[in-house]
Every structure is written in C-alpha cells, then in structure tokens.
Amino acid sequence: MKIRGRWRRALGGVLLPVAALVVLLCFSTALSHLRSGRDGEDKRQLEDAIRRAAVACYAAEGIYPPDLGYLQDHYGVQIDGERFTVTYDVFASNLMPDITVLENG
C-alpha cells in the first residue's frame, strides 16, 4: 500500500505541471492565430479605405487621384508605413487605379 501511495503522489506531481504546460501551449497557439487574423483584417480594411477614398475623389473631382500622396493629403487616408507597403498604379485618370496592400515582415 505504501508503494502505490508514493507512485500516486509522484505521478500527481508530474501530471499537474505537464497539464499546465499543455494548457499554456494551447493558449499561446490560439493567441497566435488571433493575431494573424487581426493583421489580415487590418490589411483588408486599409485596402478598402484606399479604394473608397479613390472613388470619393472620382465622384467629387471627376478623376481618380494621381497618386497615393494625393489621397493622404486630401482625403485623410492614413498608412502605417512600418506595417504595410502600398502600391498605387494609375493607368488613366478615368480608370480605377490598381491598389495593392502588402504586410511588411
């Protein structure tokens, strides 16, 4: 009987830290997935904001903005240059520009 009690205590002393480690790993993985989902949403929202501002410019002025700086200066578009790289390619003043937002790093 004494041997079984010792094994139970030893096994219980090992299982508790292992279970806590497993819970922490699961929590860490879930947090990582949440962050990546949020980053993707931020990227999509920035691209949508740039498109809406370009369309607003076209509606108000009759032409699409000549460059991204015009949208930033006149339509309040804010871009976090450390997080995102934005390409804004204009083909003609009456055609919607090609807008691409990429995450840095």
C-alpha positions as CSV (number, residue, x, y, z in Angstrom):
1,M,0.0,0.0,0.0
2,K,2.8,2.4,0.8
3,I,4.4,1.9,-2.7
4,R,1.1,2.7,-4.5
5,G,0.6,5.9,-2.5
6,R,4.1,7.1,-3.4
7,W,3.6,6.4,-7.1
8,R,0.3,8.2,-7.0
9,R,1.9,11.3,-5.4
10,A,4.9,11.2,-7.8
11,L,2.6,10.8,-10.8
12,G,0.3,13.6,-9.5
13,G,3.4,15.8,-9.0
14,V,4.4,15.2,-12.7
15,L,0.9,15.4,-14.2
16,L,0.0,18.8,-12.9
17,P,3.0,20.7,-14.4
18,V,2.6,18.8,-17.7
19,A,-1.1,19.6,-17.8
20,A,-0.3,23.3,-17.1
21,L,2.3,23.3,-19.9
22,V,-0.2,21.8,-22.3
23,V,-2.8,24.5,-21.4
24,L,-0.2,27.2,-21.9
25,L,0.8,25.9,-25.3
26,C,-2.8,25.7,-26.4
27,F,-3.4,29.3,-25.2
28,S,-0.3,30.5,-27.0
29,T,-1.3,28.9,-30.2
30,A,-4.8,30.4,-30.0
31,L,-3.3,33.8,-29.4
32,S,-1.0,33.5,-32.4
33,H,-3.9,32.6,-34.7
34,L,-5.9,35.5,-33.3
35,R,-3.1,37.9,-34.1
36,S,-2.7,36.7,-37.6
37,G,-6.4,37.0,-38.3
38,R,-6.4,40.6,-36.9
39,D,-3.4,41.5,-39.1
40,G,-5.2,40.2,-42.2
41,E,-8.3,42.2,-41.3
42,D,-6.2,45.4,-40.8
43,K,-4.7,44.9,-44.3
44,R,-8.2,44.4,-45.8
45,Q,-9.6,47.5,-44.1
46,L,-6.7,49.6,-45.3
47,E,-7.2,48.5,-48.9
48,D,-10.9,49.1,-48.6
49,A,-10.3,52.6,-47.2
50,I,-7.9,53.5,-50.1
51,R,-10.5,52.3,-52.6
52,R,-13.3,54.2,-51.0
53,A,-11.2,57.4,-50.9
54,A,-10.3,56.9,-54.6
55,V,-13.9,56.5,-55.6
56,A,-14.9,59.6,-53.4
57,C,-12.2,61.6,-55.2
58,Y,-13.6,60.4,-58.6
59,A,-17.1,61.3,-57.6
60,A,-16.1,64.8,-56.3
61,E,-13.5,65.8,-58.9
62,G,-14.2,63.7,-61.9
63,I,-10.8,62.0,-61.9
64,Y,-9.1,59.3,-59.8
65,P,-6.3,60.6,-57.7
66,P,-2.9,60.8,-59.5
67,D,-1.0,59.2,-56.6
68,L,-1.3,57.9,-53.1
69,G,0.0,61.1,-51.6
70,Y,-3.0,62.9,-53.0
71,L,-5.3,60.6,-51.1
72,Q,-3.3,61.1,-47.9
73,D,-3.3,64.9,-48.3
74,H,-6.9,65.5,-49.4
75,Y,-8.9,62.5,-48.3
76,G,-7.4,61.6,-44.9
77,V,-6.0,58.2,-45.8
78,Q,-3.5,57.2,-43.2
79,I,-1.0,54.4,-43.9
80,D,1.3,52.8,-41.3
81,G,4.4,52.5,-43.4
82,E,6.1,50.3,-40.9
83,R,3.4,47.6,-41.2
84,F,2.2,48.0,-44.8
85,T,3.6,48.7,-48.2
86,V,1.0,50.1,-50.7
87,T,1.3,50.2,-54.4
88,Y,-1.0,52.5,-56.3
89,D,-0.7,52.2,-60.1
90,V,-2.6,54.7,-62.2
91,F,-3.4,53.8,-65.8
92,A,-5.6,56.7,-66.8
93,S,-7.5,59.4,-64.8
94,N,-10.8,57.8,-65.7
95,L,-9.9,54.2,-64.7
96,M,-9.8,52.8,-61.2
97,P,-6.1,52.5,-60.1
98,D,-4.6,49.2,-59.3
99,I,-4.3,49.1,-55.5
100,T,-2.2,46.5,-53.6
101,V,-1.5,46.4,-49.9
102,L,1.2,44.1,-48.6
103,E,2.2,43.4,-45.0
104,N,5.8,44.1,-44.2
105,G,7.9,41.5,-42.4
